[in-house]
Amino acid sequence: MPLICAAPPPRPTQLELNSISELFGHFEQIFLSGDAKIQSRCGHIVVFFDHHFFHLADVGSGLFMRDEKETIRATINGFGKYEPNQSGSRARHLNSARATIEEPDEVWEGNPKSRGRWVYVKEFDDLPYPFSVAIITERDGSIIVPKTSFPCKRGDINGWRKGVRIYPKTAQPPD
């Protein structure tokens, strides 16, 4: 039974995880092709850089792309030191991350659970994760960038639907 929209779309195809080089290639195709920007239907223009790969695919933290890119591209067998966390769940769902950022069903601002400014929520016709959440923030007061994205179970989604709903601009759902 849908929660946010009447007829949720099917979840985009999950990526196969074969190597860090291939995964980075998918990331580049999904987020960096063209001008590396996504015009979200909520009105935000979200800008992507190669270093967002680490958090969106959940393959490491405290890493710098300028130091790692050559090794990532050269690692065509397996993942080396970049083993995807959480069994690769975020990495496999990069297409869903893009769909969530591009066409969110809801955008919440000021969620106390989030380290970003906005929480984008998208519902899919999928189990066991019928939702995707994208955490988006603002840098230097002028550029909107992603922090991370992840699939979410129905029982966990209401924790991400808190704060002030800024999209769509209709009456807020009851608490």
N, CA, C and O atoms as a DFTB+ gen file, in Angstrom:
700 C
 N C O
     1  1       0.844      -1.183       0.000
     2  2       0.000       0.000       0.000
     3  2       0.892       1.249       0.000
     4  3       1.693       1.435       0.916
     5  1       0.759       2.094      -1.010
     6  2       1.579       3.303      -1.106
     7  2       1.338       4.249       0.076
     8  3       0.252       4.273       0.654
     9  1       2.348       5.009       0.415
    10  2       2.264       5.943       1.529
    11  2       2.228       7.394       1.047
    12  3       1.443       8.195       1.557
    13  1       3.062       7.735       0.078
    14  2       3.198       9.128      -0.351
    15  2       2.475       9.408      -1.662
    16  3       1.783      10.419      -1.787
    17  1       2.630       8.521      -2.637
    18  2       1.997       8.770      -3.933
    19  2       1.058       7.620      -4.281
    20  3       1.237       6.496      -3.814
    21  1       0.064       7.911      -5.098
    22  2      -0.971       6.929      -5.413
    23  2      -0.439       5.714      -6.156
    24  3      -0.872       4.590      -5.904
    25  1       0.496       5.935      -7.071
    26  2       1.035       4.832      -7.880
    27  2       2.549       4.989      -8.004
    28  3       3.036       5.542      -8.990
    29  1       3.294       4.506      -7.010
    30  2       4.750       4.650      -7.076
    31  2       5.337       3.956      -8.303
    32  3       4.872       2.882      -8.683
    33  1       6.352       4.556      -8.927
    34  2       6.986       3.917     -10.083
    35  2       7.862       2.750      -9.632
    36  3       8.221       2.665      -8.458
    37  1       8.208       1.856     -10.550
    38  2       9.166       0.805     -10.184
    39  2      10.527       1.437      -9.875
    40  3      10.877       2.487     -10.415
    41  1      11.276       0.783      -9.007
    42  2      12.620       1.271      -8.683
    43  2      13.510       1.099      -9.909
    44  3      13.420       0.081     -10.597
    45  1      14.368       2.080     -10.193
    46  2      15.314       1.923     -11.307
    47  2      16.210       0.697     -11.110
    48  3      16.378       0.206      -9.993
    49  1      16.765       0.228     -12.188
    50  2      17.619      -0.958     -12.172
    51  2      18.782      -0.785     -11.212
    52  3      19.446       0.252     -11.196
    53  1      19.017      -1.816     -10.411
    54  2      20.170      -1.815      -9.512
    55  2      21.434      -2.119     -10.306
    56  3      21.408      -2.870     -11.282
    57  1      22.534      -1.527      -9.874
    58  2      23.824      -1.772     -10.522
    59  2      24.411      -3.090     -10.025
    60  3      24.210      -3.478      -8.874
    61  1      25.128      -3.762     -10.895
    62  2      25.914      -4.922     -10.480
    63  2      27.248      -4.408      -9.965
    64  3      27.826      -3.476     -10.523
    65  1      27.723      -5.019      -8.908
    66  2      28.986      -4.587      -8.312
    67  2      30.076      -5.584      -8.657
    68  3      30.154      -6.662      -8.068
    69  1      30.929      -5.213      -9.629
    70  2      32.015      -6.081     -10.070
    71  2      33.389      -5.537      -9.710
    72  3      34.278      -6.301      -9.333
    73  1      33.571      -4.230      -9.821
    74  2      34.862      -3.623      -9.485
    75  2      34.642      -2.156      -9.153
    76  3      33.640      -1.561      -9.548
    77  1      35.587      -1.585      -8.426
    78  2      35.502      -0.164      -8.075
    79  2      35.631       0.700      -9.319
    80  3      34.998       1.752      -9.410
    81  1      36.443       0.270     -10.277
    82  2      36.592       1.023     -11.516
    83  2      35.261       1.086     -12.270
    84  3      34.846       2.150     -12.729
    85  1      34.607      -0.054     -12.389
    86  2      33.315      -0.094     -13.074
    87  2      32.264       0.719     -12.323
    88  3      31.473       1.426     -12.947
    89  1      32.246       0.629     -10.990
    90  2      31.293       1.392     -10.188
    91  2      31.512       2.892     -10.372
    92  3      30.549       3.647     -10.509
    93  1      32.779       3.328     -10.375
    94  2      33.065       4.742     -10.595
    95  2      32.618       5.173     -11.995
    96  3      32.127       6.288     -12.175
    97  1      32.788       4.297     -12.979
    98  2      32.303       4.589     -14.328
    99  2      30.796       4.794     -14.352
   100  3      30.295       5.696     -15.025
   101  1      30.069       3.948     -13.609
   102  2      28.611       4.135     -13.497
   103  2      28.294       5.474     -12.840
   104  3      27.416       6.203     -13.303
   105  1      29.005       5.799     -11.762
   106  2      28.792       7.070     -11.072
   107  2      28.996       8.239     -12.036
   108  3      28.187       9.166     -12.080
   109  1      30.083       8.185     -12.806
   110  2      30.348       9.262     -13.764
   111  2      29.216       9.389     -14.772
   112  3      28.784      10.496     -15.094
   113  1      28.733       8.246     -15.272
   114  2      27.650       8.267     -16.257
   115  2      26.358       8.805     -15.646
   116  3      25.655       9.589     -16.284
   117  1      26.041       8.401     -14.438
   118  2      24.784       8.779     -13.787
   119  2      24.788      10.241     -13.343
   120  3      23.785      10.937     -13.499
   121  1      25.916      10.713     -12.790
   122  2      25.928      12.029     -12.161
   123  2      26.826      13.081     -12.813
   124  3      26.557      14.275     -12.681
   125  1      27.869      12.673     -13.501
   126  2      28.831      13.654     -14.007
   127  2      28.734      13.926     -15.501
   128  3      29.377      14.849     -16.000
   129  1      27.935      13.134     -16.228
   130  2      27.813      13.371     -17.668
   131  2      27.092      14.704     -17.893
   132  3      26.357      15.181     -17.028
   133  1      27.312      15.281     -19.043
   134  2      26.725      16.595     -19.325
   135  2      27.400      17.655     -18.480
   136  3      28.628      17.736     -18.439
   137  1      26.597      18.471     -17.800
   138  2      27.180      19.550     -16.997
   139  2      27.261      19.205     -15.511
   140  3      27.510      20.089     -14.692
   141  1      27.057      17.940     -15.148
   142  2      27.169      17.457     -13.759
   143  2      26.185      18.161     -12.827
   144  3      26.483      18.399     -11.656
   145  1      25.013      18.490     -13.361
   146  2      23.964      19.124     -12.566
   147  2      22.651      18.388     -12.806
   148  3      22.394      17.881     -13.897
   149  1      21.837      18.342     -11.773
   150  2      20.477      17.812     -11.905
   151  2      19.515      18.921     -11.525
   152  3      19.600      19.486     -10.434
   153  1      18.599      19.230     -12.435
   154  2      17.521      20.169     -12.147
   155  2      16.413      19.366     -11.488
   156  3      15.726      18.593     -12.156
   157  1      16.232      19.540     -10.183
   158  2      15.206      18.810      -9.454
   159  2      13.855      19.464      -9.677
   160  3      13.766      20.681      -9.839
   161  1      12.810      18.659      -9.685
   162  2      11.482      19.237      -9.893
   163  2      11.033      20.086      -8.709
   164  3      10.026      20.787      -8.804
   165  1      11.765      20.033      -7.593
   166  2      11.445      20.908      -6.461
   167  2      12.017      22.310      -6.669
   168  3      11.738      23.213      -5.879
   169  1      12.825      22.504      -7.734
   170  2      13.388      23.812      -8.043
   171  2      14.880      23.924      -7.785
   172  3      15.516      24.856      -8.278
   173  1      15.453      23.004      -7.028
   174  2      16.894      23.049      -6.758
   175  2      17.691      22.584      -7.967
   176  3      17.248      21.719      -8.724
   177  1      18.855      23.161      -8.137
   178  2      19.843      22.650      -9.087
   179  2      20.954      22.048      -8.231
   180  3      21.670      22.764      -7.531
   181  1      21.087      20.721      -8.295
   182  2      22.060      19.997      -7.476
   183  2      23.292      19.735      -8.334
   184  3      23.196      19.182      -9.430
   185  1      24.447      20.140      -7.820
   186  2      25.710      20.055      -8.549
   187  2      26.537      18.884      -7.994
   188  3      26.627      18.688      -6.782
   189  1      27.131      18.121      -8.905
   190  2      27.908      16.939      -8.527
   191  2      29.369      17.112      -8.899
   192  3      29.705      17.698      -9.929
   193  1      30.230      16.587      -8.036
   194  2      31.668      16.548      -8.266
   195  2      32.129      15.106      -8.080
   196  3      31.438      14.306      -7.449
   197  1      33.291      14.778      -8.627
   198  2      33.755      13.394      -8.545
   199  2      33.918      12.908      -7.113
   200  3      33.739      11.718      -6.852
   201  1      34.255      13.798      -6.169
   202  2      34.447      13.364      -4.784
   203  2      33.150      12.947      -4.092
   204  3      33.200      12.317      -3.036
   205  1      31.997      13.280      -4.658
   206  2      30.728      12.820      -4.087
   207  2      30.555      11.308      -4.218
   208  3      29.705      10.710      -3.559
   209  1      31.367      10.704      -5.074
   210  2      31.351       9.249      -5.260
   211  2      31.515       8.507      -3.938
   212  3      30.807       7.531      -3.689
   213  1      32.431       8.949      -3.095
   214  2      32.730       8.223      -1.861
   215  2      31.509       8.072      -0.964
   216  3      31.285       6.999      -0.403
   217  1      30.714       9.135      -0.820
   218  2      29.550       9.061       0.058
   219  2      28.316       8.493      -0.633
   220  3      27.567       7.728      -0.025
   221  1      28.094       8.855      -1.885
   222  2      26.916       8.337      -2.577
   223  2      27.010       6.832      -2.790
   224  3      25.998       6.137      -2.702
   225  1      28.200       6.317      -3.069
   226  2      28.374       4.868      -3.243
   227  2      28.779       4.188      -1.936
   228  3      28.829       2.960      -1.864
   229  1      29.067       4.974      -0.913
   230  2      29.442       4.480       0.414
   231  2      30.639       3.531       0.345
   232  3      30.587       2.391       0.805
   233  1      31.713       4.044      -0.245
   234  2      32.930       3.233      -0.416
   235  2      34.138       3.817       0.319
   236  3      35.271       3.422       0.042
   237  1      33.920       4.730       1.231
   238  2      35.035       5.262       1.998
   239  2      34.759       6.667       2.470
   240  3      33.959       7.393       1.880
   241  1      35.431       7.044       3.543
   242  2      35.327       8.414       4.030
   243  2      36.726       8.903       4.364
   244  3      37.642       8.110       4.582
   245  1      36.872      10.188       4.400
   246  2      38.178      10.765       4.664
   247  2      39.148      10.600       3.506
   248  3      40.358      10.759       3.670
   249  1      38.610      10.279       2.330
   250  2      39.439      10.095       1.139
   251  2      39.323      11.326       0.236
   252  3      38.316      12.033       0.252
   253  1      40.358      11.560      -0.536
   254  2      40.361      12.673      -1.468
   255  2      40.492      12.128      -2.884
   256  3      41.397      11.345      -3.174
   257  1      39.594      12.541      -3.754
   258  2      39.575      12.015      -5.110
   259  2      40.899      12.286      -5.826
   260  3      41.361      11.452      -6.605
   261  1      41.504      13.427      -5.573
   262  2      42.781      13.723      -6.238
   263  2      43.844      12.678      -5.893
   264  3      44.748      12.427      -6.689
   265  1      43.738      12.067      -4.708
   266  2      44.690      11.041      -4.284
   267  2      44.277       9.633      -4.709
   268  3      45.125       8.747      -4.820
   269  1      42.999       9.422      -4.945
   270  2      42.467       8.072      -5.137
   271  2      42.048       7.738      -6.568
   272  3      41.956       6.560      -6.915
   273  1      41.795       8.731      -7.395
   274  2      41.191       8.496      -8.710
   275  2      42.006       7.525      -9.567
   276  3      41.435       6.638     -10.200
   277  1      43.302       7.678      -9.596
   278  2      44.139       6.795     -10.415
   279  2      44.021       5.341      -9.954
   280  3      43.915       4.435     -10.781
   281  1      44.040       5.119      -8.654
   282  2      43.905       3.759      -8.113
   283  2      42.518       3.203      -8.390
   284  3      42.375       2.034      -8.750
   285  1      41.506       4.027      -8.227
   286  2      40.124       3.588      -8.499
   287  2      39.993       3.139      -9.954
   288  3      39.469       2.059     -10.228
   289  1      40.459       3.951     -10.868
   290  2      40.357       3.610     -12.295
   291  2      41.166       2.356     -12.644
   292  3      40.783       1.601     -13.538
   293  1      42.281       2.132     -11.942
   294  2      43.151       0.986     -12.238
   295  2      42.662      -0.320     -11.605
   296  3      43.104      -1.397     -12.003
   297  1      41.758      -0.237     -10.629
   298  2      41.284      -1.430      -9.923
   299  2      40.096      -2.019     -10.680
   300  3      38.940      -1.744     -10.360
   301  1      40.404      -2.837     -11.694
   302  2      39.357      -3.392     -12.556
   303  2      38.899      -4.775     -12.104
   304  3      37.934      -5.316     -12.645
   305  1      39.581      -5.349     -11.120
   306  2      39.176      -6.626     -10.534
   307  2      38.921      -6.418      -9.053
   308  3      39.857      -6.197      -8.284
   309  1      37.670      -6.485      -8.651
   310  2      37.320      -6.306      -7.245
   311  2      37.338      -4.849      -6.825
   312  3      37.261      -3.939      -7.650
   313  1      37.442      -4.653      -5.514
   314  2      37.287      -3.312      -4.948
   315  2      38.504      -2.805      -4.193
   316  3      38.517      -1.659      -3.744
   317  1      39.525      -3.641      -4.044
   318  2      40.712      -3.194      -3.334
   319  2      40.340      -2.656      -1.966
   320  3      39.582      -3.289      -1.231
   321  1      40.866      -1.494      -1.623
   322  2      40.579      -0.888      -0.321
   323  2      39.245      -0.136      -0.280
   324  3      38.909       0.462       0.742
   325  1      38.487      -0.160      -1.369
   326  2      37.240       0.593      -1.476
   327  2      36.015      -0.313      -1.380
   328  3      35.047      -0.102      -2.110
   329  1      36.030      -1.278      -0.533
   330  2      34.919      -2.224      -0.408
   331  2      33.635      -1.473      -0.022
   332  3      33.623      -0.743       0.969
   333  1      32.564      -1.647      -0.793
   334  2      31.317      -0.952      -0.467
   335  2      30.781      -1.379       0.904
   336  3      30.763      -2.565       1.234
   337  1      30.352      -0.408       1.684
   338  2      29.758      -0.666       2.992
   339  2      28.317      -1.148       2.846
   340  3      27.721      -1.028       1.775
   341  1      27.769      -1.687       3.915
   342  2      26.371      -2.123       3.969
   343  2      26.024      -3.065       2.821
   344  3      24.964      -2.959       2.203
   345  1      26.941      -3.985       2.555
   346  2      26.768      -4.973       1.480
   347  2      26.549      -4.326       0.115
   348  3      25.963      -4.940      -0.776
   349  1      27.009      -3.107      -0.050
   350  2      26.905      -2.430      -1.342
   351  2      25.535      -1.839      -1.640
   352  3      25.253      -1.487      -2.785
   353  1      24.689      -1.726      -0.641
   354  2      23.326      -1.253      -0.863
   355  2      23.277       0.126      -1.514
   356  3      22.554       0.310      -2.494
   357  1      24.020       1.089      -1.001
   358  2      24.001       2.438      -1.587
   359  2      24.607       2.430      -2.984
   360  3      24.112       3.111      -3.882
   361  1      25.665       1.669      -3.168
   362  2      26.320       1.593      -4.476
   363  2      25.367       1.010      -5.525
   364  3      25.275       1.535      -6.634
   365  1      24.666      -0.058      -5.187
   366  2      23.735      -0.683      -6.136
   367  2      22.572       0.233      -6.489
   368  3      21.969       0.084      -7.552
   369  1      22.251       1.179      -5.613
   370  2      21.082       2.039      -5.798
   371  2      21.423       3.444      -6.319
   372  3      20.660       4.381      -6.082
   373  1      22.543       3.606      -7.017
   374  2      22.885       4.934      -7.541
   375  2      21.840       5.450      -8.538
   376  3      21.572       6.651      -8.581
   377  1      21.251       4.563      -9.335
   378  2      20.186       5.011     -10.252
   379  2      18.977       5.526      -9.472
   380  3      18.338       6.493      -9.886
   381  1      18.665       4.892      -8.355
   382  2      17.566       5.363      -7.502
   383  2      17.907       6.703      -6.866
   384  3      17.034       7.555      -6.698
   385  1      19.182       6.893      -6.510
   386  2      19.605       8.181      -5.953
   387  2      19.334       9.300      -6.953
   388  3      18.812      10.355      -6.595
   389  1      19.694       9.057      -8.205
   390  2      19.448      10.083      -9.229
   391  2      17.945      10.363      -9.370
   392  3      17.530      11.521      -9.423
   393  1      17.137       9.308      -9.429
   394  2      15.687       9.488      -9.561
   395  2      15.116      10.261      -8.369
   396  3      14.215      11.083      -8.535
   397  1      15.632      10.001      -7.184
   398  2      15.161      10.679      -5.975
   399  2      15.512      12.158      -6.015
   400  3      14.693      12.996      -5.637
   401  1      16.702      12.489      -6.463
   402  2      17.131      13.882      -6.530
   403  2      16.410      14.617      -7.666
   404  3      16.026      15.777      -7.517
   405  1      16.235      13.947      -8.771
   406  2      15.598      14.571      -9.936
   407  2      14.088      14.751      -9.756
   408  3      13.532      15.784     -10.128
   409  1      13.435      13.744      -9.185
   410  2      11.972      13.774      -9.067
   411  2      11.523      13.335      -7.677
   412  3      10.869      12.301      -7.537
   413  1      11.871      14.117      -6.640
   414  2      11.441      13.725      -5.296
   415  2       9.926      13.813      -5.159
   416  3       9.277      14.642      -5.798
   417  1       9.378      12.953      -4.322
   418  2       7.955      13.073      -3.987
   419  2       7.755      14.115      -2.900
   420  3       6.734      14.803      -2.857
   421  1       8.755      14.222      -2.016
   422  2       8.717      15.219      -0.953
   423  2      10.131      15.736      -0.708
   424  3      11.115      15.027      -0.920
   425  1      10.209      16.996      -0.254
   426  2      11.470      17.569       0.213
   427  2      11.190      18.214       1.566
   428  3      10.280      19.029       1.713
   429  1      11.997      17.827       2.545
   430  2      11.866      18.326       3.912
   431  2      13.092      19.150       4.273
   432  3      14.216      18.782       3.933
   433  1      12.878      20.251       4.954
   434  2      13.983      21.100       5.391
   435  2      14.035      21.098       6.915
   436  3      13.005      21.133       7.588
   437  1      15.261      21.056       7.444
   438  2      15.435      21.145       8.892
   439  2      15.135      19.869       9.649
   440  3      14.752      19.928      10.817
   441  1      15.298      18.720       9.019
   442  2      15.088      17.454       9.717
   443  2      16.174      17.301      10.788
   444  3      17.361      17.362      10.469
   445  1      15.783      17.103      12.053
   446  2      16.784      17.010      13.122
   447  2      17.689      15.785      13.012
   448  3      18.759      15.753      13.620
   449  1      17.279      14.791      12.255
   450  2      18.063      13.567      12.075
   451  2      19.163      13.741      11.022
   452  3      20.119      12.965      10.983
   453  1      19.025      14.748      10.183
   454  2      19.882      14.912       9.009
   455  2      21.033      15.876       9.252
   456  3      20.896      16.858       9.982
   457  1      22.174      15.581       8.626
   458  2      23.307      16.508       8.651
   459  2      23.285      17.441       7.445
   460  3      24.163      18.291       7.302
   461  1      22.303      17.289       6.594
   462  2      22.138      18.161       5.441
   463  2      20.994      19.131       5.672
   464  3      20.280      19.039       6.670
   465  1      20.829      20.047       4.756
   466  2      19.751      21.037       4.877
   467  2      18.406      20.459       4.460
   468  3      17.375      20.761       5.061
   469  1      18.425      19.607       3.401
   470  2      17.185      19.065       2.871
   471  2      17.226      17.536       2.848
   472  3      18.282      16.923       2.687
   473  1      16.054      16.949       3.013
   474  2      15.881      15.505       2.859
   475  2      14.884      15.305       1.720
   476  3      13.730      15.723       1.806
   477  1      15.352      14.659       0.652
   478  2      14.491      14.319      -0.477
   479  2      14.001      12.883      -0.269
   480  3      14.779      11.998       0.088
   481  1      12.717      12.666      -0.494
   482  2      12.121      11.339      -0.322
   483  2      11.421      10.945      -1.614
   484  3      10.706      11.745      -2.217
   485  1      11.636       9.706      -2.029
   486  2      10.990       9.163      -3.229
   487  2      10.446       7.779      -2.900
   488  3      11.143       6.951      -2.313
   489  1       9.206       7.538      -3.280
   490  2       8.583       6.223      -3.068
   491  2       8.623       5.421      -4.366
   492  3       8.350       5.944      -5.447
   493  1       8.970       4.137      -4.233
   494  2       9.003       3.218      -5.366
   495  2       8.118       2.009      -5.083
   496  3       7.834       1.692      -3.928
   497  1       7.696       1.353      -6.125
   498  2       6.976       0.092      -6.003
   499  2       8.038      -0.997      -5.891
   500  3       8.404      -1.621      -6.886
   501  1       8.529      -1.221      -4.672
   502  2       9.649      -2.120      -4.468
   503  2       9.669      -2.584      -3.010
   504  3       9.261      -1.848      -2.112
   505  1      10.132      -3.774      -2.789
   506  2      10.327      -4.302      -1.441
   507  2      11.703      -4.934      -1.380
   508  3      12.159      -5.431      -2.409
   509  1      12.391      -4.953      -0.265
   510  2      11.964      -4.504       1.061
   511  2      12.203      -3.018       1.302
   512  3      11.945      -2.522       2.399
   513  1      12.692      -2.304       0.290
   514  2      12.998      -0.876       0.434
   515  2      12.128      -0.062      -0.526
   516  3      12.555       0.234      -1.642
   517  1      10.912       0.303      -0.104
   518  2      10.040       1.049      -1.018
   519  2      10.360       2.536      -1.127
   520  3       9.691       3.257      -1.867
   521  1      11.378       3.004      -0.400
   522  2      11.720       4.428      -0.434
   523  2      13.208       4.618      -0.704
   524  3      14.023       3.731      -0.446
   525  1      13.539       5.786      -1.224
   526  2      14.919       6.254      -1.274
   527  2      14.944       7.622      -0.624
   528  3      14.019       8.420      -0.775
   529  1      16.022       7.879       0.101
   530  2      16.233       9.151       0.779
   531  2      17.541       9.729       0.241
   532  3      18.534       9.013       0.112
   533  1      17.537      11.010      -0.069
   534  2      18.762      11.713      -0.466
   535  2      18.936      12.897       0.475
   536  3      18.012      13.680       0.693
   537  1      20.123      13.008       1.019
   538  2      20.450      14.133       1.894
   539  2      21.209      15.156       1.045
   540  3      22.233      14.839       0.439
   541  1      20.700      16.373       1.012
   542  2      21.217      17.434       0.158
   543  2      21.553      18.631       1.044
   544  3      20.859      18.895       2.026
   545  1      22.614      19.349       0.697
   546  2      22.988      20.503       1.515
   547  2      23.462      21.645       0.632
   548  3      23.577      21.508      -0.586
   549  1      23.728      22.756       1.264
   550  2      24.198      23.949       0.559
   551  2      25.629      24.238       0.996
   552  3      25.946      24.163       2.183
   553  1      26.483      24.564       0.048
   554  2      27.881      24.909       0.326
   555  2      28.124      26.362      -0.045
   556  3      27.690      26.825      -1.099
   557  1      28.806      27.061       0.814
   558  2      29.198      28.457       0.564
   559  2      28.003      29.345       0.236
   560  3      28.162      30.371      -0.425
   561  1      26.815      28.969       0.685
   562  2      25.624      29.781       0.491
   563  2      25.140      29.912      -0.932
   564  3      24.211      30.672      -1.205
   565  1      25.771      29.164      -1.867
   566  2      25.365      29.374      -3.254
   567  2      25.292      28.105      -4.098
   568  3      24.753      28.142      -5.204
   569  1      25.813      26.997      -3.610
   570  2      25.834      25.785      -4.418
   571  2      25.162      24.653      -3.642
   572  3      25.452      24.442      -2.465
   573  1      24.283      23.945      -4.294
   574  2      23.551      22.842      -3.678
   575  2      24.200      21.538      -4.135
   576  3      24.354      21.296      -5.332
   577  1      24.579      20.701      -3.166
   578  2      25.308      19.460      -3.454
   579  2      24.722      18.293      -2.657
   580  3      24.070      18.500      -1.633
   581  1      24.955      17.069      -3.132
   582  2      24.485      15.898      -2.383
   583  2      25.448      15.548      -1.250
   584  3      26.650      15.794      -1.341
   585  1      24.899      14.972      -0.185
   586  2      25.740      14.397       0.874
   587  2      25.739      12.879       0.744
   588  3      26.795      12.246       0.748
   589  1      24.541      12.299       0.628
   590  2      24.435      10.853       0.468
   591  2      23.020      10.499       0.040
   592  3      22.138      11.356      -0.017
   593  1      22.822       9.236      -0.256
   594  2      21.498       8.712      -0.597
   595  2      21.478       7.246      -0.221
   596  3      22.510       6.575      -0.240
   597  1      20.293       6.750       0.121
   598  2      20.191       5.352       0.541
   599  2      18.761       4.852       0.405
   600  3      17.816       5.638       0.478
   601  1      18.597       3.538       0.207
   602  2      17.264       2.942       0.219
   603  2      16.756       2.888       1.654
   604  3      17.544       2.806       2.596
   605  1      15.438       2.934       1.813
   606  2      14.860       3.013       3.152
   607  2      13.620       2.122       3.256
   608  3      12.799       2.073       2.340
   609  1      13.498       1.430       4.371
   610  2      12.330       0.583       4.627
   611  2      11.148       1.442       5.056
   612  3      11.319       2.549       5.566
   613  1       9.957       0.918       4.844
   614  2       8.727       1.628       5.198
   615  2       8.706       2.018       6.678
   616  3       8.288       3.125       7.018
   617  1       9.145       1.131       7.548
   618  2       9.123       1.400       8.980
   619  2      10.079       2.492       9.418
   620  3       9.960       3.012      10.528
   621  1      11.031       2.849       8.557
   622  2      12.027       3.873       8.910
   623  2      11.782       5.224       8.237
   624  3      12.429       6.212       8.585
   625  1      10.861       5.276       7.286
   626  2      10.743       6.486       6.477
   627  2      10.210       7.692       7.248
   628  3      10.612       8.820       6.959
   629  1       9.322       7.492       8.215
   630  2       8.755       8.649       8.905
   631  2       9.794       9.447       9.683
   632  3       9.593      10.637       9.926
   633  1      10.901       8.819      10.080
   634  2      11.978       9.558      10.731
   635  2      12.634      10.563       9.803
   636  3      13.223      11.543      10.261
   637  1      12.537      10.327       8.502
   638  2      13.114      11.236       7.506
   639  2      12.099      12.258       7.009
   640  3      12.468      13.196       6.303
   641  1      10.831      12.094       7.366
   642  2       9.774      13.002       6.932
   643  2       9.414      13.953       8.071
   644  3       8.259      14.044       8.487
   645  1      10.416      14.647       8.556
   646  2      10.229      15.593       9.665
   647  2      10.894      16.919       9.308
   648  3      11.738      16.987       8.414
   649  1      10.501      17.961      10.020
   650  2      10.963      19.305       9.721
   651  2       9.840      20.049       9.027
   652  3       8.670      19.873       9.368
   653  1      10.187      20.877       8.058
   654  2       9.190      21.619       7.280
   655  2       9.203      21.068       5.863
   656  3      10.235      21.068       5.192
   657  1       8.047      20.601       5.420
   658  2       7.977      20.101       4.043
   659  2       7.888      21.303       3.107
   660  3       6.953      22.100       3.183
   661  1       8.885      21.417       2.220
   662  2       8.912      22.544       1.286
   663  2       8.475      22.135      -0.114
   664  3       8.239      22.986      -0.971
   665  1       8.368      20.829      -0.340
   666  2       7.882      20.333      -1.631
   667  2       7.164      19.020      -1.381
   668  3       7.688      18.187      -0.643
   669  1       5.994      18.791      -1.956
   670  2       5.184      19.800      -2.650
   671  2       4.605      20.790      -1.651
   672  3       4.528      20.521      -0.452
   673  1       4.208      21.919      -2.167
   674  2       3.689      22.989      -1.299
   675  2       2.187      22.792      -1.109
   676  3       1.369      23.502      -1.693
   677  1       1.856      21.827      -0.291
   678  2       0.456      21.542       0.059
   679  2       0.414      21.351       1.563
   680  3       1.438      21.462       2.237
   681  1      -0.743      21.071       2.078
   682  2      -0.892      20.856       3.529
   683  2       0.033      19.733       3.980
   684  3       0.185      18.719       3.298
   685  1       0.647      19.935       5.145
   686  2       1.572      18.945       5.689
   687  2       0.800      17.744       6.225
   688  3      -0.307      17.901       6.741
   689  1       1.374      16.539       6.108
   690  2       0.724      15.371       6.701
   691  2       0.769      15.470       8.214
   692  3       1.672      16.100       8.763
   693  1      -0.195      14.855       8.903
   694  2      -0.199      14.914      10.377
   695  2       0.983      14.115      10.938
   696  3       1.458      13.171      10.307
   697  1       1.450      14.502      12.127
   698  2       2.535      13.773      12.802
   699  2       2.074      12.437      13.328
   700  3       2.864      11.701      13.921
